[in-house]
């Protein structure tokens, strides 16, 4: 579609069910590599990144499909091609998330840099630094990250901070790899986003031993194996917030189902500051506005601050 034609003004009213979080689903899909067998992932949205991630897993040897309930089934019994090809990885930034799980399970991995052979600062430097601390030997060759750990991974204390703060995908990669490392790994300056907590909760359900979830200090006690599980992805906080903003803009009345306000305190605070009413009802919320919109100062920050994705 080249043009959206919108006629207004209108007041938006009704009920919307929020989809599962894409940014939580992608690393959880990658985590399936760690546990041979068939896992079931519920509340996975129908998005291009999800389809690309499924294609990536299949290229490794896995089988991915939707069942009659629209759940995503991931059979990772066989992972015999630990290579993340450039033609797939380049289409999805989160493709780098297969690096840690592949290294932990296969003890080797070859994954394309998201930008291929692009020259300049590589945002995956912190990923590689963390995996090296776990004992992996890593180098870059022809635009690919080549990682090996012939004797397996060993726990260590890892600082994941960078020039722009914590890295979400880097934290996910190192945390997944550490679940099968020997000993207790401590990840300092870990990302605290709800999507990382969701990944950690899923890994624990699979048999991992992760503590400090939701804090910048994660402790991961390595185990010998993980098992496939059934897991439901958290609601997408950015999608939910977009509908909340729409209700505030149009003086509407929107009920959001499958909405977790505990992950959206900064957003709710600003909406209330400008004159919107946000009421929580179990796993849903009601957003309305009856008074005039008031000005507010907003600065985007890493979680739990106001999300950059909502700045517009």
FISEMI-667473 format. One record per atom (N, C-alpha, C): residue in three letters; y, z, x. Coordinates in steps of 0.05 Angstrom, whole numbers, padded with zeros to 5 digits, always signed. Example, Ala and Ser with C-alpha at 12.3 -4.5 7.8 and 13.67 -1.06 7.14 Angstrom:
<sites>
ALA-00114+00156+00264;ALA-00090+00156+00246;ALA-00066+00156+00264;SER-00045+00142+00257;SER-00021+00143+00273;SER+00001+00157+00258;
</sites>
This chain:
<sites>
UNK-00024+00000+00017;UNK+00000+00000+00000;UNK+00025+00000+00018;UNK+00043-00019+00013;UNK+00067-00021+00029;UNK+00091-00005+00018;UNK+00091+00000-00008;UNK+00114+00013-00021;UNK+00104+00033-00041;UNK+00116+00057-00041;UNK+00113+00076-00062;UNK+00138+00075-00080;UNK+00135+00068-00105;UNK+00158+00067-00123;UNK+00157+00092-00141;UNK+00178+00108-00138;UNK+00178+00134-00152;UNK+00203+00135-00170;UNK+00198+00140-00196;UNK+00220+00142-00215;UNK+00224+00172-00222;UNK+00248+00181-00221;UNK+00253+00209-00227;UNK+00281+00213-00238;UNK+00290+00237-00243;UNK+00276+00262-00236;UNK+00255+00269-00257;UNK+00234+00283-00248;UNK+00213+00293-00265;UNK+00207+00322-00256;UNK+00194+00337-00274;UNK+00184+00363-00267;UNK+00154+00362-00265;UNK+00144+00371-00242;UNK+00115+00370-00238;UNK+00102+00395-00249;UNK+00082+00391-00266;UNK+00067+00413-00278;UNK+00038+00407-00278;UNK+00021+00427-00277;UNK-00008+00423-00278;UNK-00023+00439-00258;UNK-00049+00432-00256;UNK-00067+00447-00239;UNK-00079+00428-00218;UNK-00080+00437-00193;UNK-00091+00420-00171;UNK-00111+00437-00156;UNK-00134+00425-00149;UNK-00153+00438-00132;UNK-00149+00428-00103;UNK-00144+00447-00085;UNK-00139+00440-00057;UNK-00165+00433-00043;UNK-00164+00411-00028;UNK-00188+00403-00012;UNK-00193+00421+00011;UNK-00217+00418+00022;UNK-00224+00433+00047;UNK-00207+00423+00070;UNK-00204+00439+00090;UNK-00186+00433+00113;UNK-00200+00413+00132;UNK-00186+00390+00136;UNK-00196+00370+00155;UNK-00196+00382+00183;UNK-00175+00397+00191;UNK-00173+00408+00218;UNK-00194+00430+00223;UNK-00205+00441+00202;UNK-00227+00461+00206;UNK-00254+00446+00205;UNK-00256+00426+00189;UNK-00282+00411+00186;UNK-00290+00397+00211;UNK-00271+00384+00225;UNK-00277+00367+00248;UNK-00291+00383+00271;UNK-00280+00406+00280;UNK-00295+00420+00301;UNK-00321+00433+00291;UNK-00322+00440+00265;UNK-00347+00450+00254;UNK-00368+00429+00253;UNK-00360+00404+00248;UNK-00379+00382+00249;UNK-00390+00379+00278;UNK-00372+00382+00298;UNK-00380+00380+00326;UNK-00399+00403+00333;UNK-00394+00426+00321;UNK-00411+00450+00327;UNK-00440+00446+00319;UNK-00445+00427+00301;UNK-00473+00422+00293;UNK-00490+00413+00316;UNK-00477+00401+00337;UNK-00492+00392+00360;UNK-00507+00415+00373;UNK-00496+00439+00371;UNK-00507+00462+00385;UNK-00534+00472+00373;UNK-00540+00464+00348;UNK-00563+00474+00334;UNK-00581+00452+00323;UNK-00603+00445+00336;UNK-00620+00424+00326;UNK-00630+00430+00297;UNK-00630+00410+00280;UNK-00638+00413+00252;UNK-00617+00403+00234;UNK-00619+00408+00208;UNK-00601+00398+00188;UNK-00583+00419+00177;UNK-00557+00416+00181;UNK-00536+00434+00171;UNK-00522+00422+00147;UNK-00512+00439+00129;UNK-00498+00430+00105;UNK-00469+00441+00106;UNK-00450+00423+00104;UNK-00422+00431+00105;UNK-00409+00424+00078;UNK-00399+00444+00065;UNK-00387+00441+00038;UNK-00357+00439+00039;UNK-00345+00427+00019;UNK-00316+00424+00016;UNK-00304+00408+00039;UNK-00317+00386+00046;UNK-00307+00368+00067;UNK-00292+00346+00054;UNK-00267+00342+00060;UNK-00250+00321+00047;UNK-00259+00293+00055;UNK-00253+00274+00037;UNK-00258+00245+00042;UNK-00234+00234+00057;UNK-00235+00234+00083;UNK-00213+00224+00100;UNK-00224+00207+00122;UNK-00207+00190+00133;UNK-00216+00172+00154;UNK-00226+00187+00179;UNK-00212+00209+00186;UNK-00220+00224+00210;UNK-00248+00236+00206;UNK-00255+00244+00182;UNK-00282+00254+00177;UNK-00303+00232+00180;UNK-00296+00208+00170;UNK-00315+00186+00173;UNK-00319+00178+00202;UNK-00297+00179+00218;UNK-00299+00172+00246;UNK-00315+00193+00261;UNK-00312+00218+00254;UNK-00327+00240+00266;UNK-00357+00237+00260;UNK-00363+00229+00235;UNK-00391+00225+00227;UNK-00402+00201+00244;UNK-00386+00180+00247;UNK-00395+00158+00264;UNK-00400+00166+00293;UNK-00383+00184+00303;UNK-00386+00193+00330;UNK-00412+00209+00333;UNK-00417+00227+00314;UNK-00442+00243+00315;UNK-00467+00224+00314;UNK-00465+00204+00297;UNK-00488+00185+00295;UNK-00492+00170+00321;UNK-00470+00164+00335;UNK-00473+00150+00361;UNK-00486+00167+00382;UNK-00486+00193+00378;UNK-00499+00212+00397;UNK-00529+00214+00391;UNK-00537+00205+00367;UNK-00565+00207+00359;UNK-00569+00223+00333;UNK-00548+00235+00322;UNK-00550+00250+00298;UNK-00551+00232+00273;UNK-00557+00244+00250;UNK-00556+00230+00224;UNK-00537+00245+00206;UNK-00518+00231+00194;UNK-00499+00244+00177;UNK-00497+00229+00150;UNK-00498+00244+00128;UNK-00495+00232+00102;UNK-00485+00252+00082;UNK-00476+00243+00059;UNK-00467+00260+00036;UNK-00491+00262+00017;UNK-00494+00285+00005;UNK-00515+00288-00016;UNK-00503+00286-00044;UNK-00519+00290-00064;UNK-00510+00286-00092;UNK-00488+00306-00100;UNK-00485+00328-00085;UNK-00464+00348-00091;UNK-00439+00343-00074;UNK-00439+00320-00059;UNK-00417+00313-00042;UNK-00414+00330-00017;UNK-00436+00346-00011;UNK-00437+00361+00014;UNK-00443+00342+00037;UNK-00435+00350+00061;UNK-00441+00334+00085;UNK-00465+00345+00099;UNK-00486+00329+00101;UNK-00511+00337+00115;UNK-00511+00326+00143;UNK-00516+00343+00163;UNK-00515+00334+00191;UNK-00542+00342+00203;UNK-00558+00321+00209;UNK-00584+00325+00222;UNK-00580+00320+00252;UNK-00580+00341+00268;UNK-00576+00339+00297;UNK-00602+00346+00312;UNK-00625+00341+00299;UNK-00650+00345+00312;UNK-00651+00330+00339;UNK-00641+00306+00338;UNK-00641+00289+00362;UNK-00613+00282+00371;UNK-00607+00291+00395;UNK-00581+00283+00409;UNK-00590+00272+00436;UNK-00593+00246+00436;UNK-00605+00233+00461;UNK-00585+00215+00475;UNK-00561+00214+00466;UNK-00540+00197+00479;UNK-00514+00212+00481;UNK-00512+00231+00500;UNK-00489+00249+00502;UNK-00464+00235+00513;UNK-00456+00213+00499;UNK-00433+00197+00507;UNK-00414+00193+00484;UNK-00389+00201+00488;UNK-00368+00196+00468;UNK-00353+00170+00475;UNK-00361+00148+00463;UNK-00350+00122+00470;UNK-00320+00120+00463;UNK-00306+00106+00481;UNK-00277+00102+00477;UNK-00270+00090+00450;UNK-00285+00070+00441;UNK-00279+00055+00417;UNK-00280+00073+00392;UNK-00294+00096+00394;UNK-00295+00115+00372;UNK-00275+00137+00377;UNK-00276+00149+00401;UNK-00259+00172+00407;UNK-00229+00166+00404;UNK-00221+00141+00411;UNK-00193+00134+00410;UNK-00182+00134+00382;UNK-00199+00133+00362;UNK-00190+00132+00334;UNK-00186+00159+00322;UNK-00192+00180+00337;UNK-00190+00207+00326;UNK-00186+00227+00349;UNK-00163+00240+00349;UNK-00155+00259+00370;UNK-00176+00282+00373;UNK-00188+00290+00351;UNK-00207+00313+00352;UNK-00234+00305+00364;UNK-00237+00279+00371;UNK-00263+00270+00383;UNK-00270+00285+00408;UNK-00250+00296+00422;UNK-00255+00310+00447;UNK-00272+00336+00442;UNK-00274+00344+00417;UNK-00288+00369+00410;UNK-00318+00367+00415;UNK-00329+00343+00419;UNK-00357+00341+00425;UNK-00364+00349+00454;UNK-00344+00350+00471;UNK-00348+00355+00499;UNK-00362+00381+00504;UNK-00352+00403+00494;UNK-00363+00430+00498;UNK-00391+00432+00487;UNK-00396+00425+00462;UNK-00423+00427+00450;UNK-00444+00410+00465;UNK-00436+00385+00473;UNK-00454+00368+00488;UNK-00462+00380+00515;UNK-00442+00391+00528;UNK-00447+00403+00554;UNK-00466+00427+00552;UNK-00462+00443+00530;UNK-00478+00467+00526;UNK-00507+00460+00519;UNK-00511+00439+00503;UNK-00538+00432+00494;UNK-00552+00414+00513;UNK-00538+00392+00522;UNK-00551+00372+00539;UNK-00548+00377+00569;UNK-00529+00395+00575;UNK-00522+00402+00603;UNK-00508+00378+00617;UNK-00500+00359+00602;UNK-00485+00337+00612;UNK-00470+00323+00589;UNK-00448+00310+00595;UNK-00433+00296+00575;UNK-00414+00276+00588;UNK-00410+00255+00574;UNK-00391+00234+00582;UNK-00374+00227+00558;UNK-00349+00236+00558;UNK-00332+00232+00535;UNK-00305+00219+00543;UNK-00298+00198+00528;UNK-00273+00184+00534;UNK-00249+00202+00531;UNK-00229+00199+00548;UNK-00203+00211+00543;UNK-00192+00199+00517;UNK-00179+00215+00501;UNK-00169+00205+00475;UNK-00151+00180+00479;UNK-00137+00179+00502;UNK-00120+00155+00508;UNK-00132+00136+00527;UNK-00158+00138+00532;UNK-00171+00120+00551;UNK-00161+00125+00579;UNK-00152+00104+00592;UNK-00143+00106+00620;UNK-00113+00111+00622;UNK-00101+00121+00601;UNK-00072+00125+00602;UNK-00063+00142+00625;UNK-00042+00134+00639;UNK-00032+00149+00662;UNK-00012+00170+00652;UNK-00012+00193+00664;UNK+00008+00213+00657;UNK-00006+00240+00651;UNK+00009+00259+00640;UNK-00002+00285+00633;UNK-00024+00282+00613;UNK-00046+00295+00618;UNK-00069+00293+00600;UNK-00070+00320+00584;UNK-00069+00318+00558;UNK-00070+00343+00542;UNK-00097+00356+00543;UNK-00117+00343+00555;UNK-00144+00356+00556;UNK-00148+00371+00582;UNK-00128+00373+00599;UNK-00130+00387+00624;UNK-00140+00416+00620;UNK-00130+00429+00599;UNK-00137+00457+00594;UNK-00166+00459+00585;UNK-00175+00439+00569;UNK-00204+00438+00561;UNK-00221+00438+00587;UNK-00214+00420+00605;UNK-00230+00417+00629;UNK-00229+00442+00646;UNK-00206+00454+00648;UNK-00203+00478+00664;UNK-00221+00500+00653;UNK-00221+00503+00627;UNK-00238+00523+00614;UNK-00268+00519+00619;UNK-00277+00494+00616;UNK-00305+00488+00620;UNK-00313+00490+00649;UNK-00295+00484+00667;UNK-00300+00489+00696;UNK-00305+00518+00702;UNK-00290+00536+00688;UNK-00294+00564+00692;UNK-00321+00574+00683;UNK-00333+00558+00664;UNK-00360+00564+00655;UNK-00381+00553+00673;UNK-00373+00540+00695;UNK-00392+00530+00714;UNK-00397+00501+00714;UNK-00383+00486+00697;UNK-00388+00457+00695;UNK-00374+00443+00718;UNK-00386+00421+00728;UNK-00374+00404+00747;UNK-00362+00380+00732;UNK-00336+00376+00735;UNK-00323+00356+00718;UNK-00305+00338+00735;UNK-00306+00312+00730;UNK-00287+00294+00742;UNK-00282+00271+00722;UNK-00261+00256+00727;UNK-00253+00234+00710;UNK-00259+00208+00724;UNK-00272+00190+00709;UNK-00279+00164+00721;UNK-00276+00142+00700;UNK-00259+00123+00706;UNK-00254+00100+00688;UNK-00247+00108+00659;UNK-00230+00129+00658;UNK-00221+00138+00631;UNK-00240+00156+00616;UNK-00261+00165+00629;UNK-00281+00182+00617;UNK-00282+00209+00631;UNK-00286+00230+00616;UNK-00291+00257+00627;UNK-00321+00259+00632;UNK-00329+00262+00657;UNK-00357+00265+00664;UNK-00362+00295+00670;UNK-00379+00308+00654;UNK-00384+00336+00658;UNK-00414+00342+00661;UNK-00421+00359+00679;UNK-00449+00366+00684;UNK-00452+00396+00689;UNK-00474+00407+00679;UNK-00481+00435+00685;UNK-00511+00437+00686;UNK-00524+00426+00707;UNK-00553+00424+00709;UNK-00568+00450+00704;UNK-00556+00472+00713;UNK-00569+00498+00710;UNK-00559+00514+00686;UNK-00544+00501+00669;UNK-00532+00514+00646;UNK-00505+00527+00652;UNK-00492+00537+00632;UNK-00465+00548+00634;UNK-00467+00579+00638;UNK-00448+00590+00653;UNK-00447+00618+00658;UNK-00420+00629+00649;UNK-00421+00653+00637;UNK-00397+00665+00626;UNK-00376+00672+00647;UNK-00351+00673+00638;UNK-00329+00681+00656;UNK-00305+00689+00639;UNK-00284+00698+00652;UNK-00259+00704+00639;UNK-00241+00680+00642;UNK-00231+00670+00619;UNK-00217+00644+00618;UNK-00189+00648+00605;UNK-00169+00639+00619;UNK-00142+00639+00608;UNK-00136+00611+00597;UNK-00130+00609+00571;UNK-00127+00583+00558;UNK-00098+00576+00552;UNK-00079+00591+00562;UNK-00051+00585+00557;UNK-00042+00561+00573;UNK-00022+00546+00562;UNK-00011+00523+00576;UNK+00019+00523+00573;UNK+00032+00502+00583;UNK+00062+00502+00582;UNK+00073+00502+00554;UNK+00057+00495+00534;UNK+00066+00495+00506;UNK+00051+00515+00489;UNK+00040+00535+00502;UNK+00025+00556+00488;UNK-00005+00550+00487;UNK-00018+00562+00468;UNK-00047+00559+00465;UNK-00055+00531+00455;UNK-00079+00522+00461;UNK-00089+00497+00452;UNK-00111+00501+00432;UNK-00107+00490+00408;UNK-00127+00494+00387;UNK-00153+00480+00393;UNK-00153+00455+00399;UNK-00178+00441+00405;UNK-00191+00451+00432;UNK-00174+00459+00451;UNK-00184+00470+00476;UNK-00199+00496+00471;UNK-00187+00513+00454;UNK-00201+00538+00447;UNK-00227+00532+00433;UNK-00227+00513+00415;UNK-00252+00506+00401;UNK-00273+00496+00420;UNK-00266+00479+00439;UNK-00285+00468+00458;UNK-00298+00489+00475;UNK-00281+00506+00486;UNK-00291+00527+00504;UNK-00307+00548+00489;UNK-00298+00555+00465;UNK-00313+00575+00449;UNK-00340+00565+00442;UNK-00342+00539+00434;UNK-00368+00528+00427;UNK-00387+00528+00451;UNK-00376+00519+00474;UNK-00393+00518+00498;UNK-00402+00546+00506;UNK-00385+00566+00503;UNK-00391+00593+00512;UNK-00413+00606+00495;UNK-00418+00596+00471;UNK-00438+00609+00454;UNK-00466+00607+00466;UNK-00471+00587+00483;UNK-00497+00584+00496;UNK-00496+00589+00526;UNK-00474+00600+00535;UNK-00471+00607+00564;UNK-00484+00634+00569;UNK-00493+00639+00594;UNK-00505+00664+00601;UNK-00484+00685+00606;UNK-00485+00707+00590;UNK-00466+00729+00594;UNK-00444+00729+00574;UNK-00424+00746+00579;UNK-00402+00750+00560;UNK-00377+00736+00570;UNK-00367+00717+00555;UNK-00343+00702+00561;UNK-00319+00714+00547;UNK-00297+00717+00561;UNK-00272+00727+00548;UNK-00252+00704+00550;UNK-00242+00696+00527;UNK-00222+00675+00525;UNK-00195+00688+00519;UNK-00177+00687+00538;UNK-00150+00699+00535;UNK-00130+00678+00528;UNK-00110+00684+00511;UNK-00091+00666+00501;UNK-00104+00644+00484;UNK-00124+00652+00469;UNK-00138+00634+00451;UNK-00119+00628+00427;UNK-00123+00604+00416;UNK-00108+00597+00392;UNK-00117+00615+00369;UNK-00098+00622+00351;UNK-00104+00641+00330;UNK-00104+00627+00302;UNK-00102+00601+00302;UNK-00101+00587+00276;UNK-00125+00593+00258;UNK-00121+00592+00232;UNK-00143+00597+00213;UNK-00167+00578+00217;UNK-00161+00554+00227;UNK-00182+00534+00231;UNK-00201+00543+00254;UNK-00189+00556+00274;UNK-00205+00567+00296;UNK-00222+00591+00286;UNK-00210+00608+00270;UNK-00225+00630+00258;UNK-00248+00620+00241;UNK-00243+00598+00226;UNK-00264+00587+00210;UNK-00287+00576+00227;UNK-00281+00563+00249;UNK-00301+00554+00267;UNK-00317+00578+00278;UNK-00303+00599+00286;UNK-00317+00623+00297;UNK-00335+00635+00276;UNK-00325+00637+00252;UNK-00342+00649+00230;UNK-00367+00632+00225;UNK-00364+00605+00227;UNK-00387+00588+00223;UNK-00407+00591+00246;UNK-00396+00593+00271;UNK-00414+00597+00294;UNK-00429+00623+00292;UNK-00415+00644+00283;UNK-00429+00670+00280;UNK-00451+00668+00259;UNK-00446+00653+00238;UNK-00467+00649+00218;UNK-00491+00634+00229;UNK-00485+00617+00249;UNK-00506+00602+00263;UNK-00522+00619+00283;UNK-00512+00643+00288;UNK-00526+00661+00306;UNK-00510+00668+00331;UNK-00485+00658+00333;UNK-00468+00665+00356;UNK-00459+00694+00354;UNK-00448+00705+00376;UNK-00437+00732+00376;UNK-00408+00731+00387;UNK-00390+00726+00368;UNK-00362+00723+00375;UNK-00346+00746+00362;UNK-00330+00759+00377;UNK-00313+00781+00367;UNK-00284+00775+00374;UNK-00265+00790+00360;UNK-00237+00785+00364;UNK-00226+00762+00349;UNK-00241+00753+00328;UNK-00234+00729+00313;UNK-00206+00733+00300;UNK-00189+00714+00303;UNK-00162+00715+00292;UNK-00141+00726+00312;UNK-00151+00736+00335;UNK-00133+00747+00355;UNK-00132+00728+00379;UNK-00113+00732+00398;UNK-00111+00715+00421;UNK-00131+00722+00443;UNK-00149+00741+00438;UNK-00169+00749+00457;UNK-00197+00748+00444;UNK-00212+00727+00450;UNK-00239+00724+00439;UNK-00260+00732+00459;UNK-00280+00746+00450;UNK-00303+00753+00467;UNK-00328+00739+00455;UNK-00342+00724+00473;UNK-00365+00709+00464;UNK-00389+00717+00481;UNK-00408+00730+00468;UNK-00433+00739+00481;UNK-00453+00716+00478;UNK-00461+00704+00500;UNK-00479+00681+00499;UNK-00506+00687+00487;UNK-00517+00668+00472;UNK-00544+00671+00461;UNK-00561+00647+00471;UNK-00587+00649+00467;UNK-00605+00628+00477;UNK-00606+00604+00458;UNK-00602+00609+00432;UNK-00603+00587+00413;UNK-00587+00593+00388;UNK-00579+00572+00374;UNK-00566+00574+00348;UNK-00582+00559+00327;UNK-00577+00566+00302;UNK-00592+00553+00281;UNK-00573+00539+00261;UNK-00582+00517+00249;UNK-00565+00503+00229;UNK-00562+00519+00204;UNK-00539+00518+00191;UNK-00533+00534+00168;UNK-00519+00518+00146;UNK-00515+00531+00123;UNK-00498+00520+00102;UNK-00471+00535+00104;UNK-00449+00520+00104;UNK-00423+00533+00107;UNK-00402+00518+00091;UNK-00383+00533+00080;UNK-00361+00521+00065;UNK-00335+00523+00081;UNK-00321+00501+00084;UNK-00297+00499+00099;UNK-00274+00512+00084;UNK-00255+00525+00098;UNK-00232+00537+00086;UNK-00214+00516+00073;UNK-00197+00524+00053;UNK-00178+00506+00041;UNK-00157+00496+00061;UNK-00147+00472+00056;UNK-00127+00460+00074;UNK-00100+00472+00068;UNK-00089+00488+00086;UNK-00064+00502+00081;UNK-00040+00483+00081;UNK-00042+00461+00095;UNK-00020+00441+00095;UNK-00019+00426+00069;UNK-00042+00418+00058;UNK-00043+00405+00032;UNK-00033+00424+00010;UNK-00042+00449+00011;UNK-00033+00469-00009;UNK-00003+00473-00008;UNK+00008+00476+00016;UNK+00036+00480+00020;UNK+00053+00456+00010;UNK+00042+00432+00013;UNK+00057+00408+00004;UNK+00060+00409-00026;UNK+00039+00416-00040;UNK+00041+00419-00070;UNK+00060+00442-00077;UNK+00060+00463-00062;UNK+00078+00486-00067;UNK+00107+00477-00065;UNK+00113+00461-00044;UNK+00139+00451-00039;UNK+00147+00432-00062;UNK+00128+00416-00071;UNK+00134+00397-00093;UNK+00142+00412-00119;UNK+00128+00435-00123;UNK+00135+00451-00147;UNK+00163+00462-00144;UNK+00170+00471-00120;UNK+00197+00483-00116;UNK+00219+00461-00118;UNK+00214+00437-00107;UNK+00233+00416-00108;UNK+00240+00408-00137;UNK+00219+00405-00153;UNK+00222+00393-00180;UNK+00226+00414-00202;UNK+00229+00439-00194;UNK+00231+00460-00214;UNK+00206+00460-00232;UNK+00183+00456-00219;UNK+00159+00453-00234;UNK+00143+00478-00237;UNK+00118+00475-00245;UNK+00100+00497-00250;UNK+00072+00487-00243;UNK+00063+00493-00219;UNK+00038+00483-00209;UNK+00019+00506-00202;UNK-00006+00504-00212;UNK-00026+00523-00205;UNK-00045+00510-00185;UNK-00049+00524-00162;UNK-00066+00513-00141;UNK-00092+00529-00140;UNK-00114+00515-00144;UNK-00140+00528-00142;UNK-00151+00523-00114;UNK-00168+00541-00105;UNK-00179+00540-00077;UNK-00156+00541-00057;UNK-00140+00562-00059;UNK-00116+00565-00042;UNK-00116+00593-00030;UNK-00116+00595-00004;UNK-00116+00621+00010;UNK-00089+00628+00021;UNK-00074+00645+00006;UNK-00047+00652+00014;UNK-00046+00670+00039;UNK-00068+00683+00046;UNK-00069+00700+00069;UNK-00064+00684+00095;UNK-00070+00657+00094;UNK-00066+00640+00117;UNK-00039+00626+00116;UNK-00022+00633+00096;UNK+00003+00618+00091;UNK+00027+00637+00088;UNK+00027+00660+00101;UNK+00048+00680+00096;UNK+00076+00669+00103;UNK+00078+00654+00126;UNK+00104+00644+00134;UNK+00115+00624+00114;UNK+00097+00608+00102;UNK+00105+00588+00082;UNK+00114+00602+00057;UNK+00098+00621+00047;UNK+00104+00635+00023;UNK+00130+00650+00025;UNK+00135+00662+00049;UNK+00160+00677+00054;UNK+00184+00659+00051;UNK+00183+00635+00062;UNK+00206+00617+00061;UNK+00210+00606+00033;UNK+00188+00600+00019;UNK+00191+00591-00009;UNK+00204+00612-00027;UNK+00196+00637-00023;UNK+00209+00658-00038;UNK+00238+00662-00030;UNK+00244+00658-00004;UNK+00272+00661+00005;UNK+00290+00640-00008;UNK+00280+00616-00013;UNK+00297+00595-00024;UNK+00298+00596-00055;UNK+00282+00614-00067;UNK+00284+00617-00096;UNK+00259+00610-00112;UNK+00238+00603-00099;UNK+00213+00597-00114;UNK+00197+00623-00119;UNK+00181+00622-00139;UNK+00163+00645-00146;UNK+00134+00637-00139;UNK+00121+00653-00123;UNK+00093+00648-00115;UNK+00077+00673-00123;UNK+00058+00668-00141;UNK+00041+00690-00151;UNK+00012+00684-00144;UNK-00001+00704-00134;UNK-00029+00701-00126;UNK-00048+00709-00148;UNK-00069+00693-00152;UNK-00089+00699-00173;UNK-00117+00693-00161;UNK-00130+00714-00151;UNK-00156+00711-00138;UNK-00155+00690-00116;UNK-00170+00668-00119;UNK-00170+00647-00099;UNK-00152+00624-00108;UNK-00131+00630-00123;UNK-00112+00610-00132;UNK-00084+00622-00131;UNK-00064+00605-00136;UNK-00037+00615-00138;UNK-00020+00598-00157;UNK+00001+00609-00167;UNK+00020+00595-00185;UNK+00047+00594-00172;UNK+00058+00570-00171;UNK+00084+00566-00158;UNK+00104+00554-00179;UNK+00127+00568-00182;UNK+00147+00559-00201;UNK+00175+00563-00189;UNK+00195+00551-00202;UNK+00222+00556-00194;UNK+00240+00553-00218;UNK+00256+00574-00223;UNK+00274+00574-00246;UNK+00303+00576-00237;UNK+00308+00588-00214;UNK+00335+00592-00205;UNK+00343+00570-00185;UNK+00369+00570-00178;UNK+00379+00549-00160;UNK+00368+00554-00131;UNK+00363+00532-00117;UNK+00352+00533-00090;UNK+00374+00545-00071;UNK+00365+00564-00055;UNK+00383+00576-00035;UNK+00377+00566-00007;UNK+00396+00566+00011;UNK+00391+00556+00038;UNK+00375+00577+00054;UNK+00360+00567+00074;UNK+00345+00585+00091;UNK+00342+00573+00119;UNK+00340+00589+00139;UNK+00335+00580+00166;UNK+00305+00579+00171;UNK+00296+00557+00181;UNK+00267+00553+00187;UNK+00263+00543+00215;UNK+00246+00557+00230;UNK+00239+00548+00257;UNK+00209+00545+00258;UNK+00199+00522+00267;UNK+00170+00518+00269;UNK+00160+00533+00293;UNK+00136+00544+00290;UNK+00123+00560+00312;UNK+00093+00557+00309;UNK+00078+00564+00331;UNK+00049+00565+00328;UNK+00042+00586+00307;UNK+00018+00584+00296;UNK+00008+00603+00276;UNK+00010+00632+00288;UNK+00020+00651+00272;UNK+00025+00651+00243;UNK+00053+00643+00235;UNK+00067+00629+00252;UNK+00094+00619+00245;UNK+00093+00596+00226;UNK+00117+00585+00220;UNK+00119+00562+00201;UNK+00108+00537+00214;UNK+00089+00523+00200;UNK+00075+00500+00213;UNK+00093+00476+00218;UNK+00090+00464+00240;UNK+00105+00440+00247;UNK+00099+00417+00227;UNK+00075+00416+00217;UNK+00067+00395+00198;UNK+00083+00396+00171;UNK+00096+00419+00166;UNK+00111+00422+00141;UNK+00141+00419+00146;UNK+00149+00413+00170;UNK+00178+00411+00176;UNK+00192+00391+00159;UNK+00179+00367+00155;UNK+00192+00346+00139;UNK+00197+00355+00111;
</sites>
